[in-house]
């Protein structure tokens, strides 16, 4: 894990961390409400590899009302951000019936269609409107 973080720009504290996370999402063309974080302690980003992590004091569950989905965000979320997507995502789960399968990939359509796709480790892909993940949702 330490090798992945080598050369990272690290931001500490909730206000600065939240700003850093929003700037990262915006830079890579991802919806700003994708990571509804609370009590952020640290955000790190390695520009050379795209590796990022977000740490928060406690696990957060968030309901995206527009699509009726409950999503769980662990105390540490990590992955590799790229234009319009994230790969090898860890720390995010979406409730499906009674299960919480981990989401390991997400991508916004390019060219834009208004859709975002989430893929689980089980190979299940779900597609939703991007605006369901706008800031404040």
DSSP file (Angstrom, degrees, kcal/mol; ACC not computed):
  #  RESIDUE AA STRUCTURE BP1 BP2  ACC     N-H-->O    O-->H-N    N-H-->O    O-->H-N    TCO  KAPPA ALPHA  PHI   PSI    X-CA   Y-CA   Z-CA
    1    1 A X     >        0   0    0      0, 0.0     4,-1.2     0, 0.0     3,-0.2   0.000 360.0 360.0 360.0 -39.1    0.0    0.0    0.0
    2    2 A X  T  4  +     0   0    0      1,-0.2     4,-0.5     2,-0.2     3,-0.3   0.873 360.0  55.3 -62.4 -37.0    2.8    2.4    0.8
    3    3 A X  T >4 S+     0   0    0      1,-0.2     3,-1.0     2,-0.2    -1,-0.2   0.882 104.0  54.3 -64.0 -38.1    4.3    2.0   -2.7
    4    4 A X  T 34 S+     0   0    0      1,-0.2    -1,-0.2    -3,-0.2    -2,-0.2   0.832 108.2  50.4 -62.8 -31.4    1.0    3.0   -4.3
    5    5 A X  T >< S+     0   0    0     -4,-1.2     3,-1.7    -3,-0.3    -1,-0.2   0.495  80.6 125.1 -87.4  -3.9    1.0    6.2   -2.2
    6    6 A X  T <  S+     0   0    0     -3,-1.0    -3,-0.0    -4,-0.5    -4,-0.0  -0.344  78.8  13.5 -61.8 130.8    4.6    7.2   -3.2
    7    7 A X  T 3  S+     0   0    0      1,-0.2    40,-0.4    -2,-0.1    -1,-0.3   0.603  94.4 153.8  81.9  12.6    4.7   10.7   -4.7
    8    8 A X    <   -     0   0    0     -3,-1.7     2,-0.6    38,-0.2    38,-0.2  -0.388  47.9-132.4 -76.6 149.8    1.2   11.6   -3.6
    9    9 A X  E     -A   45   0A   0     36,-2.7    36,-1.6    -2,-0.1     2,-0.4  -0.926  33.1-160.5 -93.5 120.4   -0.1   15.0   -2.9
   10   10 A X  E     -A   44   0A   0     -2,-0.6     2,-0.5    34,-0.2    34,-0.2  -0.901  12.0-165.3-113.2 132.4   -1.9   14.6    0.5
   11   11 A X  E     -A   43   0A   0     32,-3.4    32,-2.5    -2,-0.4     2,-0.3  -0.964  10.6-156.7-116.0 128.9   -4.5   16.9    1.9
   12   12 A X  E     +A   42   0A   0     -2,-0.5     4,-0.3    30,-0.2    30,-0.2  -0.784  48.0  34.6-107.4 148.5   -5.4   16.7    5.6
   13   13 A X  S  > S-     0   0    0     28,-2.0     4,-2.3    -2,-0.3     5,-0.2   0.129  83.8 -86.7  94.0 154.3   -8.6   17.8    7.3
   14   14 A X  H  > S+     0   0    0      2,-0.2     4,-2.9     3,-0.2     5,-0.2   0.942 119.0  43.6 -63.9 -53.2  -12.3   17.8    6.4
   15   15 A X  H  > S+     0   0    0      1,-0.2     4,-1.9     2,-0.2    -1,-0.2   0.949 121.5  38.5 -62.3 -50.5  -12.6   21.2    4.6
   16   16 A X  H  > S+     0   0    0     -4,-0.3     4,-2.4     2,-0.2    -1,-0.2   0.887 117.5  51.3 -67.6 -38.6   -9.4   20.9    2.6
   17   17 A X  H  X S+     0   0    0     -4,-2.3     4,-2.6     2,-0.2    -2,-0.2   0.902 109.0  50.0 -64.5 -42.2  -10.0   17.2    1.9
   18   18 A X  H  X S+     0   0    0     -4,-2.9     4,-2.3    -5,-0.2    -1,-0.2   0.906 111.9  48.6 -63.3 -41.7  -13.5   17.7    0.7
   19   19 A X  H  X S+     0   0    0     -4,-1.9     4,-2.5    -5,-0.2    -2,-0.2   0.916 111.7  49.5 -63.0 -43.5  -12.3   20.4   -1.7
   20   20 A X  H  X S+     0   0    0     -4,-2.4     4,-2.0     2,-0.2    -2,-0.2   0.905 111.5  48.8 -63.3 -42.3   -9.4   18.2   -3.0
   21   21 A X  H  X S+     0   0    0     -4,-2.6     4,-2.4     2,-0.2    -1,-0.2   0.915 112.4  48.0 -64.0 -43.7  -11.9   15.3   -3.6
   22   22 A X  H  X S+     0   0    0     -4,-2.3     4,-2.6     1,-0.2    -2,-0.2   0.901 110.9  51.2 -63.8 -41.0  -14.3   17.6   -5.4
   23   23 A X  H  X S+     0   0    0     -4,-2.5     4,-2.7     2,-0.2    -1,-0.2   0.887 110.3  50.0 -63.5 -38.8  -11.5   19.0   -7.6
   24   24 A X  H  X S+     0   0    0     -4,-2.0     4,-1.7     2,-0.2    -2,-0.2   0.933 111.8  46.8 -65.0 -47.7  -10.4   15.4   -8.4
   25   25 A X  H  <>S+     0   0    0     -4,-2.4     5,-3.1     1,-0.2    -2,-0.2   0.926 115.0  47.4 -59.7 -45.3  -13.9   14.4   -9.5
   26   26 A X  H ><5S+     0   0    0     -4,-2.6     3,-1.6     1,-0.2    -2,-0.2   0.927 108.9  53.4 -63.2 -46.6  -14.3   17.6  -11.5
   27   27 A X  H 3<5S+     0   0    0     -4,-2.7    -1,-0.2     1,-0.3    -2,-0.2   0.849 113.1  43.9 -58.0 -36.2  -10.9   17.2  -13.2
   28   28 A X  T 3<5S-     0   0    0     -4,-1.7    56,-3.8    -5,-0.2    -1,-0.3   0.265 117.2-109.1 -98.3  12.5  -11.7   13.7  -14.4
   29   29 A X  T < 5 +     0   0    0     -3,-1.6     2,-0.3     1,-0.2    -3,-0.2   0.819  69.9 140.8  70.6  32.4  -15.3   14.4  -15.5
   30   30 A X      < -     0   0    0     -5,-3.1    -1,-0.2    -6,-0.2    -2,-0.1  -0.809  61.3 -92.0-107.3 149.8  -17.1   12.6  -12.7
   31   31 A X    >   -     0   0    0     -2,-0.3     3,-1.6     1,-0.1     4,-0.2  -0.332  29.8-133.6 -63.1 137.6  -20.2   13.8  -11.0
   32   32 A X  T 3  S+     0   0    0      1,-0.3     3,-0.4     2,-0.1   102,-0.2   0.685 102.1  56.7 -68.4 -19.4  -19.5   15.8   -7.8
   33   33 A X  T 3  S+     0   0    0    100,-2.1     3,-0.4     1,-0.2    -1,-0.3   0.329  76.5 100.2 -92.6   8.4  -22.0   14.0   -5.7
   34   34 A X  S <  S+     0   0    0     -3,-1.6     2,-0.5     1,-0.3    -1,-0.2   0.808  86.8  39.0 -64.1 -31.8  -20.4   10.6   -6.3
   35   35 A X  S    S-     0   0    0     -3,-0.4     2,-1.5    -4,-0.2    -1,-0.3  -0.742  70.7-170.6-122.7  82.7  -18.6   10.6   -3.0
   36   36 A X        -     0   0    0     -2,-0.5     2,-0.2    -3,-0.4    37,-0.1  -0.566  24.0-172.6 -74.8  93.1  -20.8   12.0   -0.2
   37   37 A X        -     0   0    0     -2,-1.5     2,-0.4   -19,-0.1     3,-0.1  -0.573  16.6-166.3 -94.8 149.6  -18.1   12.2    2.4
   38   38 A X  S    S-     0   0    0     20,-0.2    20,-0.4    -2,-0.2    19,-0.3  -0.998  70.2  -0.7-131.8 137.3  -18.4   13.1    6.1
   39   39 A X  S    S-     0   0    0     -2,-0.4    18,-2.3     1,-0.2    -1,-0.1   0.919  79.0-162.5  54.8  52.5  -15.6   13.9    8.5
   40   40 A X  E     + B   0  56A   0     16,-0.2    16,-0.3     1,-0.1   -23,-0.2  -0.439  18.4 179.4 -67.8 135.1  -12.8   13.5    6.0
   41   41 A X  E     +     0   0A   0     14,-2.9   -28,-2.0     1,-0.4     2,-0.3   0.693  64.2   3.3-106.3 -28.5   -9.4   13.1    7.6
   42   42 A X  E     -AB  12  55A   0     13,-1.6    13,-3.2   -30,-0.2     2,-0.4  -0.978  48.1-169.4-161.7 142.4   -7.2   12.7    4.5
   43   43 A X  E     -AB  11  54A   0    -32,-2.5   -32,-3.4    -2,-0.3     2,-0.3  -0.998  16.5-175.9-132.4 131.8   -7.3   12.7    0.7
   44   44 A X  E     -AB  10  53A   0      9,-2.7     9,-2.0    -2,-0.4     2,-0.3  -0.962   6.1-177.3-130.5 148.3   -4.3   11.6   -1.4
   45   45 A X  E     -AB   9  52A   0    -36,-1.6   -36,-2.7    -2,-0.3     2,-0.7  -0.978  15.5-158.8-147.5 130.0   -3.6   11.6   -5.1
   46   46 A X  E >>> - B   0  51A   0      5,-2.9     4,-2.8    -2,-0.3     3,-0.7  -0.911   9.2-165.0-107.7 104.0   -0.7   10.3   -7.2
   47   47 A X  T 345S+     0   0    0     -2,-0.7    -1,-0.2   -40,-0.4   -39,-0.1   0.854  83.0  59.9 -59.8 -37.7   -0.8   12.1  -10.5
   48   48 A X  T 345S+     0   0    0      1,-0.2    -1,-0.2   -41,-0.2   -41,-0.1   0.849 123.2  19.0 -61.3 -35.8    1.6    9.7  -12.3
   49   49 A X  T <45S-     0   0    0     -3,-0.7    -2,-0.2     2,-0.1    -1,-0.2   0.632  97.6-122.0-110.5 -18.7   -0.5    6.6  -11.7
   50   50 A X  T  <5 +     0   0    0     -4,-2.8    31,-2.9     1,-0.3     2,-0.2   0.440  58.6 151.8  86.5   0.3   -4.0    8.0  -11.0
   51   51 A X  E   < +BC  46  80A   0     -5,-0.5    -5,-2.9    29,-0.2     2,-0.3  -0.448  17.1 171.3 -67.6 133.8   -4.1    6.3   -7.6
   52   52 A X  E     -BC  45  79A   0     27,-2.7    27,-1.9    -7,-0.2     2,-0.3  -0.964  15.3-171.2-138.1 157.7   -6.2    8.1   -5.0
   53   53 A X  E     -BC  44  78A   0     -9,-2.0    -9,-2.7    -2,-0.3     2,-0.4  -0.990   6.7-161.4-145.7 153.3   -7.5    7.4   -1.5
   54   54 A X  E     -BC  43  77A   0     23,-2.7    23,-2.5    -2,-0.3     2,-0.4  -1.000   9.0-164.3-131.9 131.7  -10.0    9.2    0.8
   55   55 A X  E     +BC  42  76A   0    -13,-3.2   -14,-2.9    -2,-0.4   -13,-1.6  -0.960   9.3 177.1-119.2 137.5  -10.1    8.5    4.5
   56   56 A X  E     -B   40   0A   0     19,-2.6   -16,-0.2    -2,-0.4   -17,-0.2  -0.949  39.5-113.0-135.8 158.5  -12.9    9.5    6.8
   57   57 A X  S    S+     0   0    0    -18,-2.3     2,-0.3    -2,-0.3    18,-0.1   0.836  94.1  10.3 -62.7 -35.2  -13.5    9.0   10.5
   58   58 A X  S    S-     0   0    0    -20,-0.4   -20,-0.2   -19,-0.1    -1,-0.1  -0.962  87.4 -86.0-143.9 160.9  -16.4    6.6   10.1
   59   59 A X        -     0   0    0     -2,-0.3     2,-0.4     1,-0.0    15,-0.2  -0.353  44.3-150.0 -61.4 142.7  -18.3    4.5    7.5
   60   60 A X  E     -D   73   0A   0     13,-2.7    13,-3.5    14,-0.1     2,-0.5  -0.968  10.0-161.0-122.5 133.7  -21.0    6.5    5.7
   61   61 A X  E     -D   72   0A   0     -2,-0.4     2,-0.4    11,-0.2    11,-0.2  -0.956  16.1-177.0-110.4 134.1  -24.3    5.2    4.2
   62   62 A X  E     -D   71   0A   0      9,-3.0     9,-3.1    -2,-0.5     2,-0.6  -0.989  18.5-144.8-133.7 137.4  -25.9    7.5    1.7
   63   63 A X  E     -D   70   0A   0     -2,-0.4     2,-1.1     7,-0.2     7,-0.2  -0.902   6.9-151.1-103.3 122.5  -29.2    7.1   -0.2
   64   64 A X  E >>> -D   69   0A   0      5,-3.2     5,-1.7    -2,-0.6     4,-1.0  -0.807  15.0-166.9 -89.2 100.2  -29.3    8.4   -3.7
   65   65 A X  T 345S+     0   0    0     -2,-1.1     3,-0.4    72,-0.7    -1,-0.2   0.838  77.4  62.8 -62.5 -38.7  -33.0    9.3   -3.8
   66   66 A X  T 345S+     0   0    0     66,-0.3    -1,-0.3     1,-0.2    66,-0.1   0.810 120.3  24.7 -59.4 -30.4  -33.3    9.8   -7.6
   67   67 A X  T <45S-     0   0    0     -3,-1.0    -1,-0.2    65,-0.2    -2,-0.2   0.378 104.3-123.0-115.9   1.0  -32.4    6.2   -8.2
   68   68 A X  T  <5 +     0   0    0     -4,-1.0     2,-0.4    -3,-0.4    -3,-0.2   0.842  60.3 146.2  63.2  35.7  -33.5    4.7   -4.8
   69   69 A X  E   < -D   64   0A   0     -5,-1.7    -5,-3.2    27,-0.0     2,-0.5  -0.903  41.8-150.1-113.8 134.3  -30.1    3.2   -4.1
   70   70 A X  E     -D   63   0A   0     -2,-0.4    25,-2.9    25,-0.3     2,-0.4  -0.870  21.1-170.5 -95.9 127.3  -28.4    2.9   -0.7
   71   71 A X  E     -DE  62  94A   0     -9,-3.1    -9,-3.0    -2,-0.5     2,-0.5  -0.963  11.8-149.3-125.5 139.3  -24.6    3.1   -0.9
   72   72 A X  E     -DE  61  93A   0     21,-3.5    21,-2.4    -2,-0.4     2,-0.5  -0.913   6.3-164.1-110.5 130.3  -22.0    2.4    1.8
   73   73 A X  E     -DE  60  92A   0    -13,-3.5   -13,-2.7    -2,-0.5    19,-0.2  -0.965  16.7-141.0-115.6 118.9  -18.7    4.2    1.9
   74   74 A X  E     -     0   0A   0     17,-3.2   -16,-0.1    -2,-0.5     3,-0.1  -0.069  32.3 -95.7 -71.4 174.6  -16.0    2.6    4.1
   75   75 A X  E    S+     0   0A   0      1,-0.2   -19,-2.6   -18,-0.1     2,-0.4   0.799 117.0  35.9 -65.1 -28.0  -13.5    4.6    6.3
   76   76 A X  E     -C   55   0A   0    -21,-0.2     2,-0.4   -19,-0.0   -21,-0.2  -0.989  69.2-175.8-129.3 129.0  -11.0    4.3    3.4
   77   77 A X  E     +C   54   0A   0    -23,-2.5   -23,-2.7    -2,-0.4     2,-0.3  -0.950  15.0 167.1-116.2 135.9  -11.9    4.5   -0.2
   78   78 A X  E     +CE  53  90A   0     12,-2.0    12,-3.0    -2,-0.4     2,-0.3  -0.976   7.8 121.9-148.2 159.6   -9.2    4.0   -2.9
   79   79 A X  E     -C   52   0A   0    -27,-1.9   -27,-2.7    -2,-0.3     2,-0.6  -0.981  57.3 -73.4 172.4-169.8   -8.8    3.3   -6.6
   80   80 A X  E     -CE  51  87A   0      7,-2.8     7,-2.7    -2,-0.3     2,-0.3  -0.954  41.0-153.6-118.1 113.5   -7.4    4.5   -9.8
   81   81 A X  E     + E   0  86A   0    -31,-2.9     2,-0.3    -2,-0.6     5,-0.2  -0.624  21.1 165.0 -87.5 144.7   -9.0    7.6  -11.3
   82   82 A X  E >   - E   0  85A   0      3,-2.7     3,-2.4    -2,-0.3     2,-0.0  -0.910  53.8 -53.0-146.3 169.2   -8.9    8.2  -15.1
   83   83 A X  T 3  S-     0   0    0     -2,-0.3   -54,-0.2     1,-0.3   -55,-0.1  -0.290 124.5  -9.2 -53.2 122.1  -10.8   10.4  -17.5
   84   84 A X  T 3  S+     0   0    0    -56,-3.8    24,-3.4   -59,-0.2     2,-0.3   0.657 129.1  52.2  65.6  21.3  -14.5    9.8  -16.9
   85   85 A X  E <   -EF  82 107A   0     -3,-2.4    -3,-2.7   -57,-0.3     2,-0.4  -0.999  61.4-134.4-170.0 172.0  -14.0    6.7  -14.6
   86   86 A X  E     -EF  81 106A   0     20,-2.7    20,-2.4    -2,-0.3     2,-0.3  -0.997  21.9-166.5-137.1 133.8  -12.5    4.9  -11.7
   87   87 A X  E     +EF  80 105A   0     -7,-2.7    -7,-2.8    -2,-0.4    18,-0.2  -0.816  67.9  19.7-117.6 160.3  -10.9    1.4  -11.8
   88   88 A X  E    S-     0   0A   0     16,-0.5    17,-0.2    -2,-0.3    -1,-0.2   0.846  82.0-176.6  51.4  39.7  -10.0   -1.0   -9.0
   89   89 A X  E     -     0   0A   0     15,-2.1     2,-0.4    -3,-0.2   -10,-0.2  -0.442   6.3-172.6 -69.8 136.7  -12.2    0.9   -6.6
   90   90 A X  E     +E   78   0A   0    -12,-3.0   -12,-2.0    -2,-0.2     3,-0.1  -0.980  57.4  34.4-130.2 143.6  -12.2   -0.3   -3.0
   91   91 A X  E    S+     0   0A   0     -2,-0.4   -17,-3.2   -14,-0.2     2,-0.4   0.517  86.6 104.1  97.8   5.9  -14.4    0.7   -0.1
   92   92 A X  E     +E   73   0A   0     11,-0.4    11,-3.0   -19,-0.2     2,-0.4  -0.983  39.8 173.2-125.5 129.0  -17.8    1.4   -1.9
   93   93 A X  E     -EG  72 102A   0    -21,-2.4   -21,-3.5    -2,-0.4     2,-0.4  -0.984  16.6-153.1-132.6 144.6  -20.8   -1.0   -1.8
   94   94 A X  E     -EG  71 101A   0      7,-1.5     7,-0.6    -2,-0.4     2,-0.4  -0.955  26.4-116.1-117.0 136.3  -24.3   -0.6   -3.2
   95   95 A X  E     - G   0 100A   0    -25,-2.9     2,-0.5    -2,-0.4   -25,-0.3  -0.554  30.5-178.8 -75.5 126.3  -27.2   -2.4   -1.6
   96   96 A X  E >   - G   0  99A   0      3,-2.8     3,-2.8    -2,-0.4     2,-0.3  -0.967  66.1 -52.8-123.9 110.7  -28.9   -4.9   -4.0
   97   97 A X  T 3  S-     0   0    0     -2,-0.5    -2,-0.0     1,-0.3     0, 0.0  -0.442 123.2 -23.4  54.0-113.9  -31.9   -6.6   -2.3
   98   98 A X  T 3  S+     0   0    0     -2,-0.3    -1,-0.3    -3,-0.1     2,-0.2   0.411 124.0  88.3-104.5   2.2  -30.3   -7.9    0.9
   99   99 A X  E <   -G   96   0A   0     -3,-2.8    -3,-2.8    -5,-0.0     2,-0.3  -0.630  59.6-152.9-101.6 158.1  -26.7   -8.0   -0.4
  100  100 A X  E     -G   95   0A   0     -5,-0.2    -5,-0.2    -2,-0.2     2,-0.2  -0.672  21.1-171.9-124.2  74.6  -24.0   -5.4   -0.4
  101  101 A X  E     -G   94   0A   0     -7,-0.6    -7,-1.5    -2,-0.3     2,-0.1  -0.469  29.1-111.5 -70.2 138.0  -21.7   -6.3   -3.4
  102  102 A X  E     -G   93   0A   0     -9,-0.2    19,-1.4    -2,-0.2     2,-0.5  -0.441  23.2-135.8 -67.5 139.0  -18.5   -4.2   -3.7
  103  103 A X  E     + H   0 120A   0    -11,-3.0   -11,-0.4    17,-0.2    17,-0.3  -0.840  27.5 172.7 -92.0 128.3  -18.4   -1.8   -6.6
  104  104 A X  E     +     0   0A   0     15,-2.5   -15,-2.1    -2,-0.5   -16,-0.5   0.461  59.8  29.6-118.3  -0.8  -15.0   -2.0   -8.3
  105  105 A X  E     +FH  87 119A   0     14,-1.4    14,-2.7   -18,-0.2     2,-0.3  -0.986  53.0 178.8-155.3 145.5  -15.4    0.1  -11.4
  106  106 A X  E     +FH  86 118A   0    -20,-2.4   -20,-2.7    -2,-0.3     2,-0.3  -0.992   6.8 179.4-145.4 146.8  -17.4    3.1  -12.5
  107  107 A X  E     -FH  85 117A   0     10,-2.1    10,-3.0    -2,-0.3     2,-0.4  -0.988  21.5-142.2-151.4 137.2  -17.4    5.0  -15.8
  108  108 A X  E     - H   0 116A   0    -24,-3.4     8,-0.2    -2,-0.3     4,-0.0  -0.817  43.2 -99.6 -94.2 136.9  -19.3    8.0  -17.4
  109  109 A X        -     0   0    0      6,-2.0     2,-0.4    -2,-0.4     5,-0.2  -0.261  36.1-132.5 -58.4 139.7  -20.1    7.5  -21.1
  110  110 A X  S    S+     0   0    0      1,-0.2     2,-0.2     2,-0.2    -1,-0.0  -0.937 100.8  38.1-138.3 113.7  -17.8    9.3  -23.5
  111  111 A X  S    S-     0   0    0     -2,-0.4    -1,-0.2     0, 0.0     2,-0.0   0.480 122.5-103.5 -66.0 155.9  -19.1   10.9  -25.6
  112  112 A X        +     0   0    0     -2,-0.2    -2,-0.2     1,-0.2    -4,-0.0  -0.257  49.1 165.0 -61.2 132.7  -21.7   11.9  -23.0
  113  113 A X        -     0   0    0      2,-0.3    -1,-0.2    -4,-0.1     3,-0.1   0.366  63.3-103.2-118.0  -6.0  -25.1   10.2  -23.0
  114  114 A X  S    S+     0   0    0      1,-0.3    16,-2.7    -5,-0.2    17,-0.4   0.555  86.2 116.8  90.6   9.5  -26.0   11.2  -19.5
  115  115 A X  E     - I   0 129A   0     14,-0.3    -6,-2.0    15,-0.1     2,-0.4  -0.832  45.8-165.0-115.7 152.3  -25.3    7.8  -18.1
  116  116 A X  E     -HI 108 128A   0     12,-2.7    12,-2.6    -2,-0.3     2,-0.4  -0.991  14.0-149.0-129.8 140.5  -22.8    6.4  -15.6
  117  117 A X  E     -HI 107 127A   0    -10,-3.0   -10,-2.1    -2,-0.4     2,-0.4  -0.899   6.0-163.0-115.4 138.3  -22.1    2.6  -15.2
  118  118 A X  E     -HI 106 126A   0      8,-2.9     8,-2.6    -2,-0.4     2,-0.4  -0.977   6.4-163.9-120.8 131.9  -21.1    0.8  -12.1
  119  119 A X  E     -HI 105 125A   0    -14,-2.7   -15,-2.5    -2,-0.4   -14,-1.4  -0.954   5.2-152.0-119.8 134.3  -19.5   -2.7  -12.2
  120  120 A X  E >   -H  103   0A   0      4,-2.6     3,-2.1    -2,-0.4   -17,-0.2  -0.571  32.4-108.1 -97.8 165.8  -19.3   -5.1   -9.3
  121  121 A X  T 3  S+     0   0    0    -19,-1.4   -18,-0.1     1,-0.3    -1,-0.1   0.772 119.8  64.0 -60.3 -25.7  -16.7   -7.8   -8.7
  122  122 A X  T 3  S-     0   0    0    -20,-0.3    -1,-0.3     2,-0.1     3,-0.1   0.502 121.1-109.1 -77.5  -3.0  -19.4  -10.3   -9.5
  123  123 A X  S <  S+     0   0    0     -3,-2.1     2,-0.4     1,-0.3    -2,-0.1   0.503  71.9 142.1  89.4   3.8  -19.6   -8.9  -13.0
  124  124 A X        -     0   0    0      2,-0.0    -4,-2.6    -5,-0.0     2,-0.4  -0.660  33.3-161.5 -81.3 131.0  -22.9   -7.2  -12.5
  125  125 A X  E     -I  119   0A   0     -2,-0.4     2,-0.4    -6,-0.2    -6,-0.2  -0.948   6.6-171.2-115.3 134.4  -23.2   -3.8  -14.3
  126  126 A X  E     -I  118   0A   0     -8,-2.6    -8,-2.9    -2,-0.4     2,-0.4  -0.960   7.7-154.3-121.6 142.1  -25.8   -1.2  -13.4
  127  127 A X  E     +I  117   0A   0     -2,-0.4     2,-0.3   -10,-0.2   -10,-0.2  -0.954  18.1 168.5-119.6 135.5  -26.5    2.0  -15.4
  128  128 A X  E     -I  116   0A   0    -12,-2.6   -12,-2.7    -2,-0.4     2,-0.2  -0.918  43.2 -86.2-137.3 162.5  -28.0    5.2  -13.9
  129  129 A X  E >   -I  115   0A   0     -2,-0.3     3,-1.6   -14,-0.2   -14,-0.3  -0.531  34.0-133.2 -68.7 136.3  -28.4    8.8  -15.0
  130  130 A X  G >  S+     0   0    0    -16,-2.7     3,-2.4     1,-0.3    -1,-0.1   0.865 102.6  66.3 -57.1 -37.8  -25.3   10.9  -14.2
  131  131 A X  G >  S+     0   0    0    -17,-0.4     3,-1.3     1,-0.3    -1,-0.3   0.666  84.2  72.8 -65.8 -13.2  -27.5   13.6  -12.7
  132  132 A X  G <  S+     0   0    0     -3,-1.6    -1,-0.3     1,-0.2   -66,-0.3   0.702 101.2  46.2 -67.8 -17.3  -28.6   11.2   -9.9
  133  133 A X  G <  S+     0   0    0     -3,-2.4  -100,-2.1    -4,-0.3    -1,-0.2   0.110  83.8 131.1-111.8  19.0  -25.0   11.8   -8.5
  134  134 A X  S X  S-     0   0    0     -3,-1.3     3,-1.9  -102,-0.2  -103,-0.1  -0.307  74.8 -76.5 -67.2 157.6  -24.9   15.6   -8.9
  135  135 A X  T 3  S+     0   0    0      1,-0.3    -1,-0.2     2,-0.1  -102,-0.1  -0.277 121.2  26.3 -54.9 137.2  -23.7   17.5   -5.8
  136  136 A X  T 3         0   0    0   -104,-0.1    -1,-0.3    -3,-0.1    -2,-0.1   0.403 360.0 360.0  89.1  -3.0  -26.4   17.7   -3.2
  137  137 A X    <         0   0    0     -3,-1.9   -72,-0.7   -73,-0.0   -71,-0.2   0.466 360.0 360.0 -82.0 360.0  -28.2   14.5   -4.2
